Amino acid sequence: MLLLSAKDDEVASTLGGHETHKGLFMLRIFLFIFSIALISGCGAGDEDKPDERPPTIEVVDRDVQYLDSYWLPGGRNYAVHENSLAISHNAGVSLLDINESGLVESEIQVSSTGSINIATLENGDIATLMVNHVRVNRIESDMFDVIYMTEDSPDLSAVIFESFGNCAYWVDKSSPDEVQRYTIKEVCVDSQGLTTQDIRYQTENWINNVYALEDGSIVVFESLGGPQKISLLSSEFELLDEYTTTDKLYGFDIELRDDTLFFTGFATVWKMGVSFNGLSEPKLFHETVNPTSSNGTNRVAVHDKGVLLANNNFIYAYNLNGDDVTEIYRIDVEKTIEALVVYKNFLIVSYWDNVDFEIYRISDLI
């Protein structure tokens, strides 16, 4: 056994204390270096990680002058008829010729009977929605010749009137029994000029709107008391797909651009992909539009260059690259907008107070 003297004990104790302090000092250095490395590593990871937030796009105010303006009586609805702009109004139906400069060159009033809404057929006929029935009209010597008229019904929807090919669609809210049903009806003109009428779809739900796609399939927006349902029906009105949500997707105004539906909600604008595969999940298009707008004041129009939205007295012009918004412009037209209509390369802007509608060049807006 090794024996230590008292002096040796003291020396050993002193050396042991130095070793302890040295160990603590080295531990502190190691922890400091480890902390620096850890912080640096986390920082490097954040720098390499892409920002997943959508880029903020500045809304640029733009001063744009209209090319021409024109007045017709109130209750105006618009449709493109061959090379003319067809307008239904309280005094009848007119066809306007607008030249390449955006100036109205002529008006032909083809009917002096007021109508609520208008839809153009592929064969050149024009369907008109009246107070309690639907007419199919053929233009003869610059005047309407009524070739078909449906039976009267006391409760037709005044806003839903759609067409595809040589067929027109509307919603009848009247029912022969006590059960309230909403019925989509159809009138078609065949290649021989014969007209047929049919019932295509019935539901006990409130139908907010109907939109015909380019392949003849139909999108129906329904309210289920609280939830909203969007249904995709084939041209034969067979169910292809449907989407139900509690979001307020009323679809008061609907337009199609590159297999994407743009439509208005309560105070928002939404987009939803639609194809033969079905419907995609609706997404909020953009939050630039005033969120305090009242129900139904938003309007939407589409063009190859982008999407145009109207809210109160503003037009929001969205330049799109594919699905991505690249620029947003805002135009103050100083009057409350009733409708936006794309006609050729022009935007027709109609107002609630029944003043002249105005014609803008779309390239000046987007």
Residue pairs with C-beta under 8 A, 6 or more apart in sequence:
4 12
57 325
57 326
57 327
57 328
58 328
59 288
59 316
59 328
59 329
59 330
60 327
60 328
60 329
60 330
61 329
61 330
61 331
61 332
62 317
62 329
62 330
62 331
62 365
63 331
64 331
64 360
64 364
64 365
65 364
66 349
66 358
66 359
66 360
67 101
67 102
67 103
67 346
67 359
67 360
67 361
68 98
68 102
68 103
68 104
68 358
68 359
69 356
69 357
69 358
69 359
70 96
70 104
70 107
70 356
70 357
70 359
71 355
71 356
71 357
72 87
72 89
72 91
72 94
72 357
73 89
73 90
73 91
73 354
74 89
74 90
74 354
75 88
75 89
75 90
75 114
75 116
76 87
76 88
76 89
76 338
76 339
76 350
76 357
77 87
77 88
77 89
77 116
77 117
77 118
77 161
77 339
78 85
78 86
78 87
78 118
78 339
78 341
78 343
78 348
78 350
79 85
79 86
79 118
79 119
79 120
79 126
79 163
80 86
80 120
80 343
81 95
81 120
81 124
81 126
82 124
83 97
84 95
84 96
84 97
84 108
85 95
85 96
85 98
85 341
85 343
85 348
86 93
86 94
86 95
86 118
86 120
86 126
87 93
87 94
87 95
87 96
87 118
88 114
88 115
88 116
88 117
88 118
88 128
89 114
90 114
91 109
91 112
91 114
92 109
92 110
92 111
92 112
92 113
92 114
92 115
93 109
93 110
93 111
93 113
93 115
93 118
93 126
93 128
93 137
93 144
94 107
94 108
94 109
94 110
95 107
95 108
95 110
96 104
96 106
96 107
97 104
97 105
97 106
97 107
98 104
98 105
98 343
98 344
98 346
98 359
99 105
102 346
102 359
102 360
102 361
103 359
104 359
108 142
110 126
110 137
110 139
110 142
110 143
110 144
111 128
111 137
111 143
111 144
113 130
113 144
115 128
115 129
115 130
115 135
116 128
116 129
116 130
116 131
116 158
116 161
117 128
117 129
117 158
117 159
117 161
118 126
118 127
118 128
118 129
118 161
119 126
119 127
119 128
119 129
119 161
119 162
119 163
119 168
120 126
120 127
120 163
121 127
121 136
121 163
121 165
121 166
121 167
121 168
121 189
122 165
122 166
123 166
123 189
124 138
124 139
125 136
125 137
125 138
125 147
125 166
125 189
126 136
126 137
126 139
126 144
127 134
127 135
127 136
127 137
127 161
127 163
127 168
127 187
128 134
128 135
128 137
129 156
129 158
129 161
129 170
131 156
132 152
132 153
132 154
132 156
133 149
133 150
133 151
133 152
133 153
133 156
134 149
134 150
134 156
134 168
134 170
134 185
134 187
135 146
135 148
135 149
135 150
136 146
136 147
136 148
136 149
136 168
136 187
136 189
136 195
137 144
137 145
137 146
137 147
138 144
138 145
138 147
139 145
147 189
147 193
147 195
148 187
148 189
148 195
150 185
150 187
150 197
153 172
153 174
154 174
155 172
155 173
155 174
156 170
156 171
156 172
156 173
156 174
157 170
157 171
157 172
157 173
157 207
159 209
159 252
160 169
160 170
160 171
160 207
160 209
160 210
161 168
161 169
161 170
162 168
162 169
162 170
162 210
162 211
162 212
163 169
163 212
164 212
164 213
164 216
164 218
164 235
165 188
165 216
166 188
166 189
166 190
167 186
167 187
167 188
167 189
168 186
168 187
168 188
169 184
169 185
169 186
169 200
169 210
169 212
169 218
170 184
170 185
171 182
171 183
171 184
171 185
171 207
171 210
172 182
172 183
172 185
173 180
173 182
173 183
175 181
179 204
180 204
181 202
181 203
181 204
182 202
182 203
182 204
182 205
182 206
182 207
183 199
183 201
183 202
184 199
184 200
184 201
184 202
184 207
184 210
184 218
184 220
184 237
185 197
185 198
185 199
185 200
186 197
186 198
186 199
186 200
187 195
187 196
187 197
187 198
188 195
188 196
188 197
188 198
189 195
190 196
200 237
201 218
201 220
201 233
201 237
203 222
205 222
205 223
205 224
205 225
205 229
206 222
206 223
207 220
207 221
207 222
208 221
208 222
208 223
208 228
208 250
208 251
208 252
209 220
209 221
209 250
209 251
209 252
209 254
209 263
210 218
210 219
210 220
210 221
211 218
211 219
211 221
211 251
211 254
211 256
211 261
211 263
212 218
213 219
213 256
213 274
214 256
215 235
215 276
216 234
216 235
217 232
217 233
217 234
217 235
217 240
218 232
218 233
218 234
218 235
218 237
219 230
219 231
219 232
219 233
219 251
219 254
219 261
219 274
220 230
220 231
220 233
221 228
221 229
221 230
221 249
221 250
221 251
221 254
221 263
222 228
222 229
222 230
222 231
223 229
223 250
224 244
226 246
227 244
227 245
227 246
228 244
228 245
228 246
228 247
228 248
228 249
228 250
229 242
229 243
229 244
230 242
230 243
230 244
230 249
230 251
230 272
230 279
230 282
231 239
231 241
231 242
232 239
232 240
232 241
232 242
232 274
232 278
232 279
233 239
233 240
234 240
240 276
240 278
241 278
241 279
242 279
243 272
243 279
243 281
243 282
245 282
247 265
247 270
247 282
248 265
248 266
248 268
249 263
249 265
249 270
249 282
250 264
250 265
250 266
250 295
250 296
251 263
251 264
252 263
252 264
252 295
252 296
252 298
253 263
253 264
253 298
253 299
253 300
254 261
254 262
254 263
254 264
254 300
255 261
255 262
255 263
255 300
255 301
255 302
255 307
256 262
256 274
256 302
257 302
257 303
257 307
259 273
259 274
259 275
260 271
260 272
260 273
260 274
260 323
261 271
261 272
261 273
261 274
262 269
262 270
262 271
262 285
262 300
262 302
262 307
263 269
263 270
263 271
263 272
263 300
264 270
264 296
264 298
264 299
264 300
265 298
266 295
267 289
267 290
267 291
267 292
267 293
267 294
267 295
267 297
267 298
268 284
268 285
268 287
268 289
268 291
268 298
269 284
269 285
269 286
269 289
269 298
269 300
269 309
270 282
270 283
270 284
270 285
271 282
271 283
271 285
272 279
272 280
272 281
272 282
272 283
273 279
273 280
274 280
285 307
286 309
286 316
286 318
286 325
286 328
288 309
288 316
288 328
288 330
289 298
289 309
289 311
289 316
290 311
290 312
290 314
293 311
293 312
297 311
297 312
297 336
298 309
298 310
298 311
299 309
299 310
299 311
299 337
299 338
299 339
299 340
300 307
300 308
300 309
300 310
300 340
301 307
301 308
301 309
301 310
301 340
301 341
301 342
301 347
302 308
302 342
303 342
303 345
303 347
303 362
303 366
305 319
305 320
305 362
305 363
305 366
306 317
306 318
306 319
306 320
306 366
307 317
307 318
307 320
308 315
308 316
308 317
308 318
308 340
308 342
308 347
308 362
308 365
308 366
309 315
309 316
309 318
309 340
310 316
310 337
310 339
310 340
310 349
311 337
312 336
312 337
313 332
313 333
313 334
313 335
313 336
313 337
314 330
314 331
314 332
314 333
314 337
315 330
315 331
315 333
315 337
315 340
315 347
315 349
315 365
316 328
316 329
316 330
317 328
317 329
317 330
317 331
317 365
317 366
318 325
318 327
318 328
318 366
319 325
319 326
319 327
319 328
319 329
319 366
320 326
327 366
329 365
329 366
331 365
333 349
333 351
333 358
335 351
335 352
335 353
335 355
336 351
336 352
336 353
337 349
337 350
337 351
337 352
338 350
338 351
338 352
339 348
339 349
339 350
340 347
340 348
340 349
340 350
341 347
341 348
341 350
342 348
342 362
345 361
345 362
345 363
346 359
346 360
346 361
346 362
347 359
347 360
347 361
347 362
347 365
348 357
348 358
348 359
349 357
349 358
349 359
349 360
350 357
351 357
